[in-house]
Amino acid sequence: MNRALWPIAACLVLSACGDSRFNPTRWFGGERAPRVETLAPPKGYQEKPDTRLPVAQVLSAKWEQTVEGRLLVVTAIAPTKGWWDVALVPETPQPADRIRPDANGVLRLRLVGAPPPADSTTAQIPAQPGVDTLTVAFPLSSTALRDIGTVVVTGGTNAVSLGV
């Protein structure tokens, strides 16, 4: 390569340094490259703690077949009327859409829900087993089911075990 081209090639390579002090466009007071803006909050995304309480009693658990795998259907009863936002959540924190069992192949789920406000009338009325049952479903893909041998659903006073 010709000796006259070396300084030009060096400047081109250094100009690729972006916002660095090695970039020749910044040697004589050149402006910094514009900052990339992001939609993320300044302190990052912070997960809110789950404040729901365990539902009192798990009555039953069964499997329903789906195209992608199986649906775990759990029936339970709360101590009073008015429980809402009922869900099955893994006992150990896991990323969304990635359900993994423990080392023994057991997937442990908790049945949680939000009770009615303490000063409401529904919080004073006991739940009736035939009318006030809560039903919640938890989908599991065929891929997730490969590693699971048993599912244990825990409520406030009992637990139900179901083989895969």
N, C-alpha and C positions, 0 to 999 in steps of 0.2 A: 504494500500500500504506500502511496506517496506520502512523504513527510508533511506536506501541507494539509493533508486530510486528517491527521491525528488530532489536532486541536478541535476541529469541527466534530469529529466522532466523539471525543471526550465530552464536549458541551452537550451533545445530544443524549449521551448516556446519563450525565448528571442532571439534565433537565427532567428526566424521568423520575427523579427523587421526590417529586411532588412538593410538599410543604416543608421539606427539609432545608437546613441552612446550606446544604451542598448544591442546591438548585441554582444555576447561574442567573436566573431571572430575579432572584432575591438578593444578589450580591451588592447591588447598588440601590437598596431601598425599595425594591419591587414589592408589590402587595402579596399577601398570603393568598393561597387558593381558597375559594369560598368553602365554608364548613357545610357538611352534609347534615341536614336536619332530620330528626327521627320523630316518630310519633310516640315512642316509649316515654313514660314518665321519668323525670330526672333521677329518682331513686330506684328506678326499675319497677317491674311488676311484683307486687307483694300479694301473696295468697292470704285471703282472710281465713281465720280459723273456723272450723265447722262447729257451731254452737248447738246443733241439734242434739236431742237426748235419745237414749235407746228406747225403742218401743217396748212396752212391758212384756208381751208374751208372743212368741212365734208359734203359730198353730200348725202350719204345714209348709212343705216345700215340694215342688215337682218340676219336672222338665217338660218343655214344649219344644217340638222339633221346628226349626226354621230352615230356610234355604242356605243361610250362611253358617249355621251351627245349631245352637240350642238357646232357649230362653228359660232362665230360672225364674219361676213364679212362686212368690212367697206370700202367704196369708198370715196376718197377725191381728192382735187386738191390743188397743191402747187402754190405759186405765180409765180415761174419760172420753167424752165426745169432743170433737173439734180438732183432733190432731191433723196436721197438714205437712206438706213438703217431705213426705216419707220416701226414703231411698235406701238402697243397699250400697254400702261403701266398704272398700277394703280396709281391714284392720291395720295393715301397714301402708303408709303413704306410697302411692304408685303414680306414675305419669298417666294422664288420661289416655285412653285407647290402648293401654299396655297392661293387661292384667296377667300377673304371674303368681303361681302358687309358691309356698315355702319349699324348703329343701326336701320335704317328705311328700310333695305333690298335693298338699292340702291348701285349698284356697279358703281363707277365713274372711267372712263378710260380716259387717254389723248392720243391723236394721235400725235406722235412726229416723227421727221425725221431730217436727216442731210442735210443742204443745200449744193449746189455746192460751190467750192471756189469762193470768191468774184471777183477774177481776171480772171475767166474762161469765155468763150463765152456763155456757157449755162446759167450762172447766169444773163446774160443780156437779154435773150430771154424769153418773157412771156409764161407761159404754156397755151396750147390750151385745152379747156374742153373735146373735143371728143377724143383726142389723148393722152394727158398727165395725165390721171387720175391715181391715186395711189390706189391699192387695198391691204388690209392687213386683215389677219384672226387671230382670238384669240380663241383658244379652251377652252371650259368649260365642265368639267365633270358633270355627273348627280348628283354627291354628292355636288359639288359646286353650281349647279343650284337650289338645294333644298332651300337654304337660300336667293336666289336672287329674288327680285320681279321686279326690273327695272334696266336696264343698261343705263348709260348716257355716251356718247362719246363726249369729248370736243376737238375742234380744236382751231385754233388761233382766229377766228372771230365768230364761232357759236358752238352749241352743238346739238346733236341728241339724243333723248330718245327712248328706245325700251323696250317694256314689254317682260317678259319671258313667 
